[in-house]
Amino acid sequence: MRRIGLAVVLALSLLSQLAAEAQQALKIYRIGFLALVSGEDTGLMKALLERLHELGYSEGKNMAVEYRSADGRPERLPQLAMDLVRANPDVLVAGFGTLAAKAAKAATTTIPIVFTNLGDPVGAGLVMSLGRPGGNITGLTDQARDLQGKRLQILQELTRGNQVIAVLLNPDTPFTALALKEVKSAAEATHIPLKVFEARAVDQVSGKFEDAIKAGAAGLLVLEDPLTYNARRQIADLAAKFRLPTIYGYRDFAEAGGLMSYGADRRQMYRRAAEYVDKILKGAKPADLPVEQPTKFELVINLKTAKALGLTIPQSLLVRADEIIQ
């Protein structure tokens, strides 16, 4: 009788395990994606989905993705975030920029959130610290120590000497204060004079270029945010018009005709965000997943733009470039 009873127990245990595995296999994980900038679903989001596919998730089989974009209009984010929350996703992903992450966090305190690409999550009040985020949100920041200083150094190598460098930024972007502080610190250490120009809307950018030229700027450093990112082609065209050597944070600017970019490999960051999503779907809590800083940076130089500007790129920069656009 004892042997029969043990056999029954083992059989029931095996059936229970098989049932659990079958249920797991049939489960469809729901992922919400909130974007501020236009076209993120056809751009960097592809890198996130590509990595999720490699990790065993497939749309139509065990994964469903709900995408909402504010198309560059921040005032739409709160409503779009609430729409995604009502769909009750297993994980909510916030795309490029701090505002998308803040809207997602304001919409829910229970659904796990992974942000993909923002500047200062601590200063923005999204997490308590990088090491221990707390709450229901974590993710990746594209900023690292001395990053702004290295951009300034690269620009100085091109402009040669301690000439005036202009800085273009959107003061309404939460990370700007931190980034500008780093730029000023690097400039003071190397005795580079700075002129700071603020633009809160795209139609203000052209006037800021005119102001920079009047101030005697020999080069321009653009602090990236959704505003400048959406206007990257316009900014590249203005830099060409005013013949102002400019460095940007993302390769997208160089691909849009900008002279140089130096910053984190954002495609790799979105792939890492997919791994955070995977960990959370398997039971990890956002509060226990440290915010990750970038480890891979890339210098991209657009030689076509350099020739149009009449610039000769120093060999010291060319040999360090990760990619040269001909």
C-alpha positions as CSV (number, residue, x, y, z in Angstrom):
1,M,0.0,0.0,0.0
2,R,2.8,2.3,0.9
3,R,4.5,1.7,-2.5
4,I,1.2,2.3,-4.3
5,G,0.7,5.5,-2.3
6,L,4.2,6.7,-3.1
7,A,3.7,6.0,-6.8
8,V,0.5,8.0,-6.8
9,V,2.2,10.9,-5.1
10,L,5.1,10.9,-7.6
11,A,2.7,10.6,-10.5
12,L,0.6,13.6,-9.3
13,S,3.8,15.6,-8.7
14,L,4.9,14.9,-12.2
15,L,1.5,15.8,-13.7
16,S,1.5,19.0,-11.7
17,Q,5.0,19.9,-12.9
18,L,4.0,19.1,-16.5
19,A,0.9,21.2,-16.2
20,A,2.9,24.1,-14.8
21,E,5.4,23.9,-17.6
22,A,2.6,23.7,-20.2
23,Q,0.9,26.7,-18.6
24,Q,4.2,28.6,-18.7
25,A,4.7,27.7,-22.4
26,L,1.2,28.9,-23.2
27,K,1.5,32.2,-21.3
28,I,1.6,35.3,-23.4
29,Y,3.7,38.0,-21.9
30,R,2.3,41.5,-22.5
31,I,4.9,44.3,-22.9
32,G,3.9,47.9,-23.2
33,F,6.3,50.4,-24.9
34,L,5.9,54.2,-24.3
35,A,7.8,56.5,-26.7
36,L,8.2,60.2,-26.8
37,V,10.1,60.6,-30.1
38,S,8.6,59.6,-33.4
39,G,9.5,56.4,-35.2
40,E,11.1,54.6,-32.2
41,D,9.2,51.4,-33.2
42,T,11.1,51.4,-36.5
43,G,14.4,52.3,-34.9
44,L,15.9,51.4,-31.6
45,M,12.9,49.4,-30.4
46,K,13.9,46.8,-33.1
47,A,17.1,46.1,-31.1
48,L,15.1,45.4,-28.0
49,L,12.7,43.1,-29.8
50,E,15.6,41.4,-31.6
51,R,17.2,40.5,-28.2
52,L,13.9,39.4,-26.8
53,H,13.5,37.0,-29.7
54,E,17.0,35.6,-29.0
55,L,15.9,35.1,-25.4
56,G,12.9,33.0,-26.5
57,Y,10.1,35.5,-26.9
58,S,8.1,35.6,-30.1
59,E,5.2,37.9,-31.0
60,G,2.1,35.9,-31.7
61,K,3.3,33.0,-29.7
62,N,4.4,34.0,-26.2
63,M,4.7,37.8,-26.4
64,A,2.4,40.7,-27.3
65,V,3.7,44.2,-27.6
66,E,1.6,47.4,-27.2
67,Y,3.3,50.5,-28.6
68,R,2.2,54.1,-28.0
69,S,4.1,57.2,-29.2
70,A,3.6,60.8,-28.3
71,D,5.3,61.8,-31.7
72,G,7.4,64.4,-30.0
73,R,4.5,66.0,-28.0
74,P,5.3,65.6,-24.2
75,E,1.8,66.6,-23.2
76,R,0.4,63.4,-24.7
77,L,2.6,61.1,-22.6
78,P,0.4,60.9,-19.4
79,Q,-2.7,59.8,-21.3
80,L,-0.7,57.3,-23.4
81,A,0.9,55.9,-20.3
82,M,-2.5,55.4,-18.7
83,D,-3.8,53.7,-21.8
84,L,-0.9,51.2,-21.6
85,V,-1.4,50.6,-17.9
86,R,-5.1,49.8,-18.5
87,A,-4.0,47.1,-20.8
88,N,-2.3,45.5,-17.7
89,P,1.1,44.7,-19.2
90,D,3.6,42.4,-17.4
91,V,6.3,45.0,-18.0
92,L,6.2,48.6,-19.2
93,V,9.2,49.9,-21.2
94,A,9.9,53.6,-21.4
95,G,11.7,54.7,-24.6
96,F,14.3,57.5,-25.1
97,G,14.1,60.4,-22.7
98,T,13.3,61.1,-19.1
99,L,9.8,62.4,-19.8
100,A,8.6,59.0,-21.0
101,A,9.9,57.3,-17.9
102,K,8.4,59.9,-15.6
103,A,5.0,59.5,-17.3
104,A,5.2,55.7,-16.9
105,K,6.1,56.0,-13.2
106,A,3.3,58.5,-12.6
107,A,0.8,56.0,-14.2
108,T,1.6,53.0,-12.0
109,T,3.3,52.0,-8.8
110,T,2.8,48.3,-9.3
111,I,3.6,47.3,-12.9
112,P,7.4,46.9,-13.4
113,I,9.0,49.6,-15.6
114,V,12.3,49.5,-17.5
115,F,13.6,52.7,-18.9
116,T,16.0,52.4,-21.9
117,N,17.9,55.6,-22.4
118,L,17.9,58.7,-20.1
119,G,20.5,61.0,-18.6
120,D,20.0,61.4,-14.8
121,P,17.5,59.0,-13.2
122,V,18.5,60.0,-9.7
123,G,18.2,63.7,-10.3
124,A,14.9,63.2,-12.1
125,G,13.5,61.5,-9.0
126,L,12.9,58.2,-10.8
127,V,15.2,56.0,-8.6
128,M,16.7,56.4,-5.1
129,S,20.2,55.5,-6.4
130,L,21.8,53.7,-9.3
131,G,22.8,50.7,-7.1
132,R,19.4,50.4,-5.4
133,P,16.6,51.9,-7.5
134,G,13.8,51.0,-5.1
135,G,10.1,51.0,-6.2
136,N,8.9,49.5,-9.5
137,I,11.4,51.1,-11.9
138,T,14.9,50.5,-13.2
139,G,16.8,50.5,-16.5
140,L,19.7,52.1,-18.3
141,T,21.3,55.5,-18.3
142,D,23.4,56.7,-21.2
143,Q,25.6,59.0,-19.1
144,A,28.9,58.1,-17.6
145,R,31.6,60.0,-15.7
146,D,33.7,62.3,-17.8
147,L,31.6,61.7,-21.0
148,Q,30.9,65.4,-21.5
149,G,34.6,66.2,-20.9
150,K,35.7,63.7,-23.5
151,R,33.3,65.3,-26.1
152,L,34.7,68.7,-25.3
153,Q,38.3,67.3,-25.7
154,I,37.4,65.8,-29.1
155,L,36.0,69.1,-30.3
156,Q,39.0,71.0,-29.0
157,E,41.3,68.7,-31.0
158,L,39.5,69.7,-34.1
159,T,39.2,73.4,-33.4
160,R,42.7,73.6,-32.0
161,G,43.6,75.9,-29.2
162,N,41.4,77.4,-26.5
163,Q,38.8,79.0,-28.7
164,V,35.2,79.7,-27.6
165,I,33.0,76.6,-27.6
166,A,29.2,77.0,-27.7
167,V,26.9,74.7,-25.9
168,L,23.3,74.2,-27.2
169,L,20.8,72.7,-24.8
170,N,17.2,72.5,-23.7
171,P,17.0,73.7,-20.1
172,D,13.6,71.9,-19.6
173,T,15.3,68.5,-19.9
174,P,16.0,67.1,-16.4
175,F,19.5,65.8,-17.1
176,T,20.7,69.1,-18.6
177,A,21.8,70.7,-15.3
178,L,24.1,67.7,-14.5
179,A,25.5,67.5,-18.1
180,L,26.2,71.2,-18.2
181,K,27.9,71.1,-14.8
182,E,30.3,68.4,-16.2
183,V,30.9,70.4,-19.4
184,K,31.8,73.6,-17.4
185,S,34.1,71.6,-15.0
186,A,36.0,70.1,-18.0
187,A,36.2,73.6,-19.7
188,E,37.6,75.2,-16.6
189,A,40.2,72.4,-16.2
190,T,41.4,73.0,-19.7
191,H,40.8,76.8,-19.8
192,I,38.3,76.6,-22.7
193,P,35.8,79.6,-22.8
194,L,32.2,78.5,-23.0
195,K,29.0,80.2,-24.2
196,V,25.7,78.5,-23.3
197,F,22.6,78.9,-25.5
198,E,19.2,77.6,-24.6
199,A,16.4,76.4,-26.9
200,R,13.1,75.2,-25.6
201,A,11.5,74.7,-29.1
202,V,12.8,73.8,-32.5
203,D,12.0,77.2,-34.0
204,Q,14.4,78.7,-31.5
205,V,17.4,76.7,-32.7
206,S,18.3,78.8,-35.8
207,G,18.6,82.0,-33.8
208,K,20.9,80.2,-31.3
209,F,23.3,79.4,-34.1
210,E,23.3,83.0,-35.1
211,D,24.0,84.0,-31.5
212,A,26.9,81.5,-31.3
213,I,28.6,82.9,-34.4
214,K,28.2,86.4,-33.1
215,A,29.9,85.2,-29.8
216,G,32.9,84.0,-31.8
217,A,32.3,80.3,-31.3
218,A,34.8,78.0,-33.0
219,G,32.8,74.9,-32.3
220,L,29.5,73.6,-30.9
221,L,28.6,70.9,-28.4
222,V,25.0,69.8,-28.5
223,L,23.5,68.2,-25.3
224,E,21.2,65.5,-26.5
225,D,17.5,65.3,-25.5
226,P,14.3,64.6,-27.4
227,L,14.1,68.2,-28.7
228,T,17.5,68.2,-30.2
229,Y,17.2,64.6,-31.3
230,N,14.0,65.3,-33.3
231,A,15.7,68.4,-34.8
232,R,18.9,66.6,-35.6
233,R,18.7,67.1,-39.4
234,Q,17.8,70.7,-39.0
235,I,20.7,71.2,-36.5
236,A,23.1,69.4,-38.9
237,D,21.9,71.7,-41.8
238,L,22.4,74.8,-39.6
239,A,25.9,73.7,-38.6
240,A,26.7,73.3,-42.3
241,K,25.2,76.7,-43.1
242,F,27.1,78.5,-40.4
243,R,30.2,76.3,-41.0
244,L,30.4,75.5,-37.3
245,P,32.1,72.2,-36.4
246,T,29.7,70.4,-34.0
247,I,29.9,67.3,-31.9
248,Y,26.8,65.4,-30.8
249,G,26.0,62.6,-28.3
250,Y,24.4,60.0,-30.7
251,R,25.5,58.4,-34.0
252,D,22.0,59.3,-35.3
253,F,23.2,62.9,-35.6
254,A,26.3,62.0,-37.6
255,E,24.1,59.8,-39.8
256,A,21.8,62.7,-40.4
257,G,24.7,64.8,-41.6
258,G,26.3,66.0,-38.4
259,L,30.1,66.2,-38.2
260,M,30.9,64.0,-35.2
261,S,29.3,62.0,-32.4
262,Y,30.7,60.5,-29.3
263,G,28.5,58.6,-26.9
264,A,27.0,55.3,-25.7
265,D,26.1,52.6,-28.2
266,R,22.3,53.0,-27.9
267,R,21.5,49.9,-29.9
268,Q,23.5,47.9,-27.3
269,M,21.6,49.7,-24.5
270,Y,18.2,48.7,-25.9
271,R,19.4,45.1,-26.2
272,R,20.4,45.2,-22.5
273,A,17.0,46.7,-21.7
274,A,15.5,43.5,-23.2
275,E,17.6,41.5,-20.8
276,Y,16.1,43.5,-17.9
277,V,12.7,42.8,-19.2
278,D,13.5,39.0,-19.4
279,K,14.8,39.0,-15.8
280,I,11.6,40.7,-14.6
281,L,9.3,38.3,-16.5
282,K,11.2,35.5,-14.8
283,G,10.5,36.9,-11.3
284,A,13.2,39.6,-10.6
285,K,12.0,42.9,-9.0
286,P,13.0,46.2,-10.5
287,A,14.1,47.5,-7.0
288,D,16.8,44.8,-7.0
289,L,18.1,45.5,-10.5
290,P,20.8,48.3,-10.4
291,V,20.5,51.0,-13.0
292,E,23.2,50.2,-15.6
293,Q,25.6,52.7,-17.0
294,P,27.1,52.3,-20.5
295,T,30.4,50.5,-21.0
296,K,30.7,50.8,-24.8
297,F,31.2,54.2,-26.5
298,E,31.6,55.0,-30.1
299,L,33.2,57.9,-32.0
300,V,31.6,58.4,-35.4
301,I,33.0,60.9,-37.9
302,N,31.2,62.1,-41.1
303,L,34.0,62.8,-43.6
304,K,31.5,64.0,-46.2
305,T,30.4,66.7,-43.8
306,A,34.0,67.6,-42.9
307,K,34.8,68.1,-46.6
308,A,31.7,70.3,-47.1
309,L,32.9,72.4,-44.1
310,G,36.4,72.6,-45.5
311,L,37.8,70.8,-42.5
312,T,40.7,68.4,-42.2
313,I,40.1,65.9,-39.5
314,P,43.3,65.3,-37.4
315,Q,44.8,61.8,-37.8
316,S,44.6,61.5,-34.0
317,L,40.8,61.5,-34.3
318,L,40.6,59.4,-37.4
319,V,42.6,56.5,-35.9
320,R,40.3,56.5,-32.8
321,A,37.0,56.6,-34.8
322,D,34.8,53.5,-34.5
323,E,33.1,54.4,-37.8
324,I,33.9,56.9,-40.6
325,I,31.0,57.9,-42.8
326,Q,32.4,58.6,-46.3
